[in-house]
Each structure stands twice: as structure tokens, then as C-alpha cells.
């Protein structure tokens, strides 16, 4: 299997990485050091995900409510 993208549901560290209770949690920052894949997040969550992870906004694909995301040839939404 090959990772072709990531879906970040929201900005909490247990979902995208960052600090949780003063402890570091690996997340999209560590993933992007290994492979370059799109990281899909809700449009309104982008600033919060950037703040939580330290990853620049240019690494995220922002989506609005009702958007359709595909996994390979399979539409999910």
C-alpha cells in the first residue's frame, strides 16, 4: 500500500500532531518529512492546523462543507 494523501479531521494534536498536555505528538509534520502527499483539511481549520503542527498552510488542501474527496477512484463524501 502507498499513502497518497491524508485527511485531517480537525486541529487537535491527537488528529494532526503537535503538543498534547505538554507532550509532543507526531503527526503530519513527521509524515511530510518522509513523503510529500496532500493533507486535506476543512477550510476553517487551516489556521488552527498550521498553528498546532507548525506546518505551513501551503501543505494543506482546504475543503468546504459539501466538497467531495476521492481516494484513488473512490469518491468519499
C-alpha angles and dihedrals in degrees: 000000000000126000109236100170147349131233113211107195095194143337101271113123093239088062105038105008133254131112122338118182090339092308124111117242119196115232141135093341091061091043093052090052087062103036136006109234132147114268110210118207138158111275093238091050097056097092091047093047090049090051094046097045105029088229116135120252090243089074093061131081106213120215133190128216110287095025116140118229119194127211104204103309094338117100113217121192 
